[in-house]
């Protein structure tokens, strides 16, 4: 079983333009809960249909960047010795959950909403890889050799190997049978190179673009104070002073003149005067660091008690002295823990709540006592009862 089950997000983002195989998440089955989720309403349009697991392709030999022809239909074309023109398509994306190949749209494949070309998708089995143009040998009665388009009718691969540096599977692909057949290369494995990634072409710079010199120019000047602890640190600006310096950028203003006098002709020293850590204190690295510091402190305390007890044995063995040191260390840790727990309770406002509770309880008792003291019984209203025995 996989560590993580298949999710809806993986199916929504199943259409990929990457030619590499990095994992086999597309071979995982969809649970009943996931199928119900896929059939429900969604904000984005995506293909909700997925093929059964036993029909999905594990090693994809047709990837984005390849040129293929389509078998069947008016776009297929046959090529070969009959001289018919073959229509080639460029693969732009694939969907491994549906075994679908997306090819670049033609000029007449326009979307009615946007008016742009739409990429059509076809089944993997309808695509044949283009191997290039080849010359066929002369037949009887022919004077010129024909140049035809050759496609891979049957594919073969080398054993896949995991590349730990690029984090992907790699293998070689080749054609074991071609259409039309090449007599001079019968029985030969024709290697099919993988498509190369296209280099990124950057547009020419315009007057609206920032030049590289301006980007690399250092414009920040830190506040002028001594980096050592011996030097005098400048006064930390108040919130009002800092906000005034930010919103009044004119150096000639009255607000900034006082700011420049105190902190120099520099940027507002926000980053330099941080006295509170703003990053997340609950990250794994920080929790590990705090645990290590606490562990070292406990070890240092135990060593201190050990050294103190072993210096003066007082008729005890070394084992008894070590046991006494360990007992004292545990007692000290328990006391520190209780003290820390009490400090946390005080910081949470527990002491104030307790004082308020005691005060309210005393006030309630005083009110009850005052009501009993001031109680007056009226005569003749049956406030007194004589027992039957008397």
N, C-alpha and C positions, 0 to 999 in steps of 0.2 A: 504494500500500500504506500502511496506517496505521502510525503510529509504534509503537504497542503493539497486540499481537494481543488477540483476545477471550479472556477468562479465565473460569474456573469461578465465581469470586466474583460476576462481573457477572450471570451467569445465575441463580445462587442468590438474589441480591438483585434480581431483575428486577421483582418486584412493587413498584410505586412509588405513592405518594400525591401526588406533585408533579404539577401540571398543566402545567409548563413544559417546553419542548424546548430543552435546552442543548447537546446533541451528538447525533451519529448513530451511537453505538456499537452500537445495536440493529440496524444494517444490516450489520454485519460478519459474514462467514461463520465457521462453527465448523470448526476443523481436525480432522483424523482423531484426533490425540492428545486433543483436548478432548472429542470424542465418546466415546472410550473411557473417559475420566475420568468423564464424566457417567453412563455406564452402570455404573460401579463402585459399591461400597457407600459410603454417606454417613451422617454422624451426624445431619444435619438433613433434614427432609422438604421437598422443593421439587420444582417441575415440571421434569423432565428433558427434556421434549419441546420442541423449537423448530421453528418453521415454516421453510420454505426462504426464502432471502434475497429472491427475486423476489416473494414473497407478503407480505412484511412491509410495514407501513404506515409511510411516512416522516413525513407531517404528520398528527398526531392531532388530530381535531376533537371527540372525545368524551373528556373529561378528568374527573378526580375533582372532585366538586362539582356536576356536571350532573345533571339529571333526565331519565330516558329511559323508554321502554316497550320491551318485548321482543316481537319478532315471532315468531309460531308458538308452539305449546304452550298449555297452559292459562293461563299467566300473560300471554300476549300482549295480548289484548283488541284490538278494532278501533276503537272510538270512532266519531266521525262523526255522521251524521244519524240513525242508528238508535237513538241515546240510550243505548247500552250504556256501563257504567262502565268506565273505563280504569284499570288498575293501574300507578302510577308507581313507579319505582325510583330510588334515589339512587346514583350512581357513587361508590365509595369508593377504588378503586385500579384500576390498569391494568397489563398485562404486555405490553410492546412486542415481546418475543421470540415470543410466542404469539398475538398479536392478540386477547387476552382482556380483557374488561371485568368487573370485580368490582363487584357491587351489594350494597347493605346487605341482610342477611338479614331474613326475615319472622319473625313471632312463632313460627310452627310449624317454622322451620328451626333446630332445636336440636341441638347436638353431643351424641352419647350419652356422651362421656367427661366433658366439662366442664359440660354443661347450659346453655351460652351459645349465643347466635345465631351462626351461621356465615355468612360472606359467600359467595354463589354467584358463579361466573364464567361468562360467556357470550361467544360470538364477537362481534367488532366489528360484523359485518354484521347481527346480529339486533337492534341497538339503534337507536332513533330518538329524536332530541332533542325534548324537550318545549318548545314555543314559548309556551304559555300558553293561557288561555281566550279564545275569540273568539265573537262573535255572527254567526250565519249569516243571510243575507237571507231574507225571507219567500218561501215558495213558494205556488203556487196552493192555496187552501183552508186556509192556515195563518193564525192570528191572532196568535201570539206568536213572537218570534224565539228560536231555540234557542241556548244557550250550550254550546259543545262544546270539547273539548280538541283542539288543533292540534299536529301533529308535522311535523318536517322530513323530507320524503321524499328530497330531493336537496340536497346541500350544495355550496357554492362558497366559495372563499377568495380573499383578496387576495394579492399577491406577498409572501412572507415577507421580513422585514427583521431584520437582526441588531442587537440593542440592546447597545452596548458597555458601558453603565453597569450594566445588570442582568445582562449575560452570558447572554442567552437570545434565541431567535428569537421574533419577534412577527408576527402577521398577524390579519386580521379574518375572521370566518366569517359566512356568511349562508345563508339557505334560498332556493333558486331554485324549489323545488316543495314544496308542503305537502299534507298529507292530514289532514282533507278540504281541498279547494281553497277559497281565499277569492276570490270573484269580484271584489270591490272592489280587491284587491291583485294582480291578474293581471299577470305580467311584472315585478313589483317584487321586488327583493332585500330580503328581510326579515333585518335584522341580528340576530345571536344574540350577546348579550354573554357574555363569559367569566365563570365563577363567581368570586365574591369570596371571599377568605380570611376565615374566621370569626375574630373577635377572641378573644383568650385571656381567659377568665373565671377570675379568681382567687377562691378560696373565702375566706370571712370568717375573720379571725384568731381563733385559739383561745388559751386560757391556756398551751398548750404551745408556741406560736409565739413567736419572738423579735421584739420590736418594732423598728421602724426606728431609733429613738433609740439603742437598745442596740447595734445593728449599727454605727452611725456613731460611736459613742463611742470615743475614743482611749484605749486602756488600756496601750499600750507606752511605757515611758520609757527612752530610751537611756542608757547609762552616762555619768556626768558627767566627761568629759575634754575637753581643749581641742581644737577642730577644726583649729588651726593647728599647724605643725611646731615652733613656738617653745615651746609648752606641754609640760608633762611628761605623758607617757602613763602610765596606771596599769599595774601589773604584770599580765601575762597569767596568768589562773588556770590552775592545773594541772588535769589530767583528774580527779583525785580530788576537788579542791575544787568543780569544776563539777558533777560527778555528785552530790555531797553536797547542793549547793544545789538541784538539781533534785528529788531524791527526798525531801528534808526541807524541805518548803515552809513549815513553821512558822517565822516570823521570830524567835521567842523561843528557838529551839533553839541549842545551842552551836555547831553547824556554821555556821548562817547568821549568827550574831553576828560571827564573824570575817570572813565573806564581805561583810557590810554594812559593816564597818569599812574594808575594802580597796576596795570598789567602790561604796559608796553604797547607798541604799535604792531599787534599781532592779531591773529584770529581769536574769536571768543573761546576761552580755554575750557570748553565743556569736557573733552575727552581726558584732559590732564588732571582734572580735579574730581574724578569719580572716586568716591570713598565707599561705595556699596557695589558689590558684585551684581551685575545685571543679567548674567547668563544663568541658565537653569541649574540650580543647585542639586537637582535630583537626577542628574545624568549618571550613567553607569560608571564612567571614569572618576567622577568626583566622589561617588559613594564608595568606590573601591579605595580611593586615596584616603578618605576619612577612616575607613575600616583599618587600613594599614597603619595609620598614625595611632589609632586607639590600641591596636595590637602591640605596637612598639612601646607605647606608654605602659601597658600592663606588664610587658616583659621587663622594662626598666625598673618598675616598682618592685616586682618580685626579686630581681637581682639585688636591689638595694636592701630589702629585708633579709635576703640570704646572707649578704655580706655582713650585715649588722649582727645576725644571730650566730654566724660561724666565728666571729671575732671573739665572742665571749660565750663559751659552751656552758659554763656553770654546772659542770658535772654531767652534762647530757652527751649523747652520741651525736655524730654529725647528721645521721638520719632523723633523729628527733628534733635537732635544730632546724633542719630543712622543713620538716612537717610544721613546726611552730611558725616559721617564716611564711609558708604557704597559707596557714590559717590566718595570720595577721594580714596578709595580702588580700585574701578573700573578704575579711571583715572590712578592710579599707575600701575595697571596690563596692561592697554593699552600701557602706555609708555614703560614698560618693554618688552612687546611683540614687539613693534616697534624697540626697541633697539636690541633685540635678532634677529629680522628679518634682521636688518642692519648688525649685526655681521656675520650672516650666509652669507649674500650677499658679505661681504668683504672676508670671508674665501673662498668663491667660486671663487674669483678673479674678482668680479664685479667692485670694485673700480679701479683696474688696467685697466680693459676693458673700463671703462668710461673715464679715463684719456687718454687712447690711442685714443679713439673715438674723444674726444675734440681736441686733438693734431692734428689728421688727418683732422678734419673739419677746424681748423684754418689754417693748411698748404694748404688745398684746396682753402680757401678764399684768402690767400696770393698769390697763383699762379694766381688766376683769376684777382686779382687787378694788379699784375705785368704785366700780358698780356695786360690789358686795358691801363696801363700807357705807355707801350712800343709800343703801336699800332701806325703805321705810314701809312698814306694813300698816294698812289702814284697819281700824277697828270695826267690828261688826260685819265684815264681809267674808267670814269663814276662813280667815287666814290661819286660825289655830284649830287643832283637832285634839280632842281628849281621847286617849286610848280606852278601849272597852274594859280593860282590867281595873281601871280606876273609876 
